[in-house]
């Protein structure tokens, strides 16, 4: 069970990194439009 939690934590970190990257790109596009 502990291994599962460890894997979920790793996934969450990766997910946050991806979301941050998407956010940055999204803001860049918004600036172009605005």
Buried (B, 14 or more C-beta within 10 A) or exposed (E): EEEEEEEEEEEEEEEEEEEEEEEEEEEEEEEEEE
